[in-house]
Amino acid sequence: MTILDPAEMHTETGPAQHTTGGKPPVPHSFLDKFFQISQRGSTLAREFRGGLVTFFTMAYIVILNPLILGGFSAQNAPTDVAGGWLSAAQVGAVTGLTAGVMTIIFGLIANLPFGLAAGLGINSFLAVAVIHEVTWPEAMGLVVINGILIVLFGVTGARTAIFKAVPKELKAAITVGIGLFIAFIGFVDSGFVRPTAGGPPVQLGNGGSITSIPTLVFIIGLLAMGILVARKIQGGLLIGIVATTVLAAVVEAVFRIGPSSASNPGGWHLNTPVLSGQLVSAPDLSLVGHFDLFGSFARIGGLAATMLVFTLVFTNFFDAMGTMTGLAKSAGVAHKDGTFPRLKSAFIVEGFGAVAGGATSGSSNTVYIDSAAGIGEGARTGLASVVTGVLFLGSMFFTPLTSVVPLEVAAAALVVVGAMMMAQIREIKFTKFSIALPAFLTIVTMPLTYSIANGIGVGFISFAVISGASGRARKVHPLMWVVTAGFIIYFARGPINALMGI
């Protein structure tokens, strides 16, 4: 199975557009017609499997987001400038609620197999930097403002115009960069790649060796999924995730490894594959509506609050744009210029994800690159997103079940999908150095800085500067110059804030 070259897909995996005598296929049901399932060369079974796989690869956010934003007491939670904190249980509930609702809406309106959930970049930014200046409700108010601005960019067509102004080679580089990025995330999350105490920034395992059982489970899962996908087994990724999770549970039952910690570096990351406690619990949604829209402007001043909003918008705007570019290409629904069906609707709904995330205090919701796993399983339409969204809503009640799949298992799926996405590198003309260098910088900056937005920004700036200085300024769309200027400000926001005394 491949998610990257629809023209090479056959029979069960199908082409992106099936034809019968030159005519599009006739829909067989209401769901088929509404989601254009047959038209996109998919089936109900593949959409459901794809939705399941996307959920399993994204479900960690229901556990991780509360760890980043909240805690079980003020002593173990990020406290804001006034000493306030968010309950981990409440954050977990609104994380599942918002991800579920927004992913379902995205599937119904945009008809694309993309899952939405709390963005890791923004939630970390809020917990590490923003709440030292404002309260949690005020911080979430900034997230809402950020979302409103992104929605306006989508409604007015500004976001679509910027998207179309990006050269196709850079769009391909964004896809490749995301593939490399999610593979690197998988390697780090599994412990296959770790930081060193000194010398190189990263190393293989511990001291160049694989020393932990969870990392070994990751390797087994990676190879198993790779074999299943290579043999074009239907449901290969899903089968691999389930089988490796069962293996992880057996290994944990036998060896009692436990969670990773400072005293147990060889433990499971994030989730330990065991079922414990009650399986069903009622979600606490007290955080819904718990935000202060303009409180931060009164607390820290208009200029400082505006700079925080600027940072949120730039991160949210371009991170999502890059992610959707890569996913659309992977799903085989992108046109030659990199655009895809219902582009404007997708941008608008994604913007509302930011609004909803701030309004529920779960942080800005955005499209997840992990959706590529579901696409790799065959998902091509919004029906897969509806399935993922329903499962997210269910996760509010079944948190113990969502925490059974260890991060090492999800990491294996990410590496497999990252390898699939790398195939887009053939779209880049590396013989033209004015394209080769910006594309290369886009690709390598994403994993090295752990940011899709950073990769896009470095690519945009280098493309505009090199093209302009080498006599190709006319090939740079005017909007690219505007965005390049914005990225220069974005990258220099630290010194700018210092000069302004913010």
N, C-alpha and C positions, 0 to 999 in steps of 0.2 A: 504494500500500500504506500502511496505517496500523496502528500497533500500539496505538492508544489508544482506539478506539471499535469494539469487536468487532461491534456491531450494524450498523455501516455496511460491514462487509467482505462481499465477494461472491465467488462462484465460487472462483477459485484461491486467494485469500487467506482465504476462508471465515470463518464466524462462530465465536465461541468455542465454541458448542455446536451441532453439526449435529443436525437432527431429521428423521425420515422418518415422516410421518403421526403426529407427536407422540411417537414413540419414538426412543430414542437409537440411533445407527448400530451395526451389527453389526461387531465387530472382524474383520479379515481375516487376521490372523496373530498369532503369540505376542507379537511385539514390539508390535503394535497394541493387543492386549489388556492387556499388562503395563503399558505406558506411557500407555494411554488416548489414543492418538494421534488416532483418528477422533472420539472423544468430545469432544476439545478443538478439533476443526475443523482439524487439521493433517494432514500426510502424512509418510511416511518421507523423501521428498526434502527437504521443508522442514526437518525436524529435522536432517538431516545438513548441509544448507547453513547452518542457524543455528549448529550446533556449530562448523563451520569458521570462520564469521565471528567468533564469540565468541573462538575461539582466536587468530585473527589480530589482533584488537583488544586481546587480553590478553598476547600473546606477548612484548611488550616487558618484562614483569616478569622474564623469565628473564635478560634482559640488565641491566635496571636494578637489581634487587635486589642482585646481587653488587657493583655500583658503589657502592651505599649502605652495605652491611654489610661488604664485604671489599675485598681488594686483592691485587696480585701480590707485595707485600712489605710489611714493617712500615712502610716509608717512605711508601707511598701508600694505606695502609689505616687505618680508624678503630681506634686502639689503646685497649684498656681500661685500667683503673686499675693493672693489673699489667704493662702493656706487651704483652698478648696481642692477637692479631689473627686474622681469619678469611680463608681463602684464597678469592679470587673464583671460582676454578674449582669449588671444593667447594660454595660457596654457590649457584652456578648449578645444579649437579647436584641439590642437595636442594630447590631452588626448584621445578624441574620435577617432581621426584618427589612432593613433598607436594601441589602443585597438582593433579597428575594423579590421585593416589589419592583425595584429598578431593573433587574435582569428580565423579569416577565414583561414589563412595559417596553423595554428595548427590543425584546424578541417580537412582540406584537406590532410595534410601530416601525422599527428599522429592519426587521426580518433578516437579522444576521446572527450567527451563532457565537455571540460574544457575551461573556459573563461580566457583571459589574459588582464591585465590592469596594470596601474602604481601601483607598490607595496607601501603600506602605510608605511612600516618600513623604506625603503630606502629613500622615498621622505622626510619623517620627519627628517631622519638623515642628509640629504643634507641641509635642510632649517635651522636646529638647530645648527649643528656643522661644516659642511664642508665649507659653504660659508663665515664663519668668517676667513677662511685661504686663500681661493681662490675666483676667480670670478665665476659667474654662468656658463659661457661657459667652463671654466676650470673644474668646478665640473662635468658638463655633459660629458666632455672628460674622466674623471675618470670612469664614469658610462659606457661609451663605451668600455674602456679598460677592465673593469670588465666583460662585456658581451662577449668580444672576448675570454677572458680566459675561461669562462664557455662553450663557443662553442667548444673550443679546448679540454676541458675535455670531452665533449660529443662525439666529432669526434674520439678521440683516444680510447674511451671506458673506460676511467678512471672513469667517473661518473657512468656508468653502473656497473663497477666492485665494486665500493664502495657501490652502492645500493644493489647488490647481497650479499655483505659481512655482511649486517645487519641481525641479527637473526630475524626469523619470529615473535617472541614474541614482539620484540621492534617495528617492523613494525605495529603490531596490536595496540601497545600502542600509537604509533604516530597517528593512526586513531582515537582512543578514545580521546587522548589529543586534537586533532583538533576539535572533536565534542564538547568537553567541552569548548574549547576556543571560538568557534563561538557562542555557546549558551551564554557564558559570555559576548561576544561582544554585542549580541542582548539585554541582560539585561541592560548593561551599556548604549547603544545607546538609549534605550527606556526610560531611567530614572527609570526603575524598581529597579535598583541597583545604588546607588549614594555614593560618598565618604562622610566621616563624618568630622566634624571640629576637633574632638578629639575622642579618644577611638578606636573602631574597624576601620580597613581601609575602609570597606564598610558597607552600611546599606540598608534596604528596603525603597525605596522612600525617602521621607523627614521625618526624625525622626521616622522611622518605619511605616509610613503610605503612602498610595498612595494619593497624593494631587493634581496631575495635570491631566487635561483632556487628553492630548496626551498619557500619560502613561496608562490611562484607555482604550484608543483606542487600544494601543498595546496589553493589556490583552484580549480585545474582539477579536482582530485579531488572537492572539495566540490560544485562545479556538476555534474559528471558523475554523482555519486551522487544528487544532488538530482533530476536529470532522470530517471534510471532509476527512482527510487522514485516520483516524480510520475506517470510513465507506467505504474506498476504492473508493471514488468518483473520476472519471477521471478528471484531471485538478484541483484537490483539492487546491494545493498551489496557482496556478494562479487565480482561482476563489476567494480564500481568499485574495490575494493581491489586486485584482481589487475591490472587495466588501469593504474591509477595507479602501482603498484609497477613495472610494466614501463616506463612512461614515466620514472619516477625513475631506473631503472637505465640507460636510454638517455641521459638527461640527464647522469648522473654519468660515463658512458663518454666523452661528448663534451667536457664542460666541466671534468672532474676537480675537482669542488667540494671534496670531502673533509669530514671531521667538523667540527662547530661547536666553536670554541674561542675563547679571548680574542683570539688573533691572526687568527682566521677566523670572525667572528660570523655570516657569511652561509652557514655550512656546514650539513650535515644534523644534526639533533638525534638523539642516542643511536645510531641505526643508519645506516650508510652503505650504500646499495643496491648492494652488490657481493658476489660470491662469491669468497672467498679462502681459501687453505689447504685442509686436509682437510675433507671433508663429514661424516665419521663419526668419533666418538671415544667411548671408554668412559668413563662418568661416574664420578667419585670421590665415594663416599658416606660418607667417613670421619666426617663431622659428625653422622651419625645417632646419637642417644643421647648426644651430647656436651653435656650440661647438668647443672647443679648445682641441685637443687630448693630447698634451704634455705640455701645458702651466703651469699646476700645478707643474710639476717637476722643471721647471725653477723658479717658484715663491717661493716655500717652500722647495725645495730640494728633491732629489731622495728618501731618507729614509722616510721622512714624507709622501710623496705622495704614496710610496709603502705601508705604514701602512694603509692609507685610502683605497687603492685598496684591501688590504687583508681583511679589515672589510666588504667592499661591497661584495666581492666574497663569503666569508663565510656565510654572511646573505642570499644572493641571492641563493647560491648553495643548502644549506640545508633547507631553508625555502620552496623552490619549490619542493625539493625531498620529504619532509614530506607531503606537500599538495597533490602531485600527488599520493603518497602512499595511503592516506586516500580516495581520490576521486575514484581511481581505484577500491579499495575494495568496496566502496559504490555503484559503478556502476555495480558490479558483473563481471567485466572483468579481475580481478586480478587472477593470478595463485596461487597455494598453497604456493609457496615461496615468494609471494608478488609482483613478477614481473608482467608486463602486456604487451599486444600487442604493438608493435612499440615503445618499451621503449627508445631505442637509439634515434630514430627520435624525440620523445617527448622532450628529454633532449636537443637536438641540437636546435630545434625550440624555446624552452623556452629561451635558451641562446641568440638567435638572438633577442628575445623580449627585453633583456637588452640593446643590441646594438641599436636597433631601438628607445627605450625609451630615451637613451642618445643623439642619433643623432637628435631627435625632441625636446629635452629639456623638455620632459614630465616626466622624471625619468624612471628608469628601469621597464620594463613590465614583469610581472610574472604571473603564474597560480594563480587564486583566489579560496580560500576556499568557497566563495559564490556560486561557481559552483555546490556545493552539493545540492542547492535548485532545480536547473534544473534536476539534477540526481534524486532527490526525486520525481520529476514530471514524471519521466520515461525515460529521455534522456540516451542513451547508446552509441551513435556514434558521429562522428565529424560533422554530419549534424546539430546537435543542436548548435555546436560552430559556424558554418557558419551563422546560423540564428542570434545568439547573435552578431557576428561580423558585420553583415549587419546593425543591429539596432544601434550598436555603431557608425558606419559611418553616419547613419541618425541622430544620436544625435548631430553631429556637426551643423546641420541646425535647429534642433528642441530642443534646450536647455530648453525653457520654459516647454515643455511637459515632459522632463526627470526629471524636478525639482518638478513635481506635487506630486510624491510619497514621503511621509515623511519618515524619517529614522525610525520612530516608526513602520511603516508597514513592511519595509524590515527586521527590527529586529525580528518581530514575526516569519517570515519565517526561519530566521537563528536559532532561538531557537528550532523550530520543527525539522529542519534537524539535529541539534546537538544531539537531543534526539535519532534520528534514528542511527546516527553514533556510539553512545555509545554501541550498541549491539556487537561491535567487541571485547568488553572486555572479552567475553567468550573464545577467542583464547589464553588468557594469563593464564599460570599455576601459580597461586598465592600460590600454595602449595610449590613451589620451591623458597626459599627466594632470591637466587642468580638471579632469574628472576623477582621476585615480586617487589623488591625494585627499580631496574632500571626502570621497567615498570611504577611503581607508580610515581617515580620522573619525568619521561617523561610526564606523563599525567597531573600532577598538576603544573609543572613548566610552561607549555604553557600558561594557563590562568592567572596564578599569575604574570608572567613577561610580558604578552602580546606579546609573541614571540614564533613562532614555532621553529625557529633555536635554541633558548635557551633550549627549552624542549628536542630537539634531542641531543644537546651537553651534557646536564646533564645526560641524559640516557646513552649515549655512554661512558662517563667517568666512571660513576658508574658501568656499566656492565663490562667494561674492568678491573677496579681495583678490584672489588669483585670477579670476575671469576679468575683473576690471583692470588689473595691472598688466595683463597680457594681451590687451586689445580686444577683449571679448565682452566688454561691458554691456553691449546691446543684447547679449544672450541672457543677461540677468534681469528677470522680471522686476519692475519697480517695487512690487510688494516685498520681494526678497531683500531689497536694500533697507526697507522699513523694518522688517523683522530682524535683519542683521544688526541694525542699530539698537533695537530692543534687546537682543541677546547680549550685546556689548555692555549695556547698562545692567542687565541681569547678572552677568559674570562679575561685574565690578561693584555689585551692590554693597559688599562689605566695606570697602574703602569709602564709597559714597555715603553710607550711613555714618561712618566715623567722622567724615568731614562735616556732615550736617549735625553732628553731636547726637545722633539717634541711638 
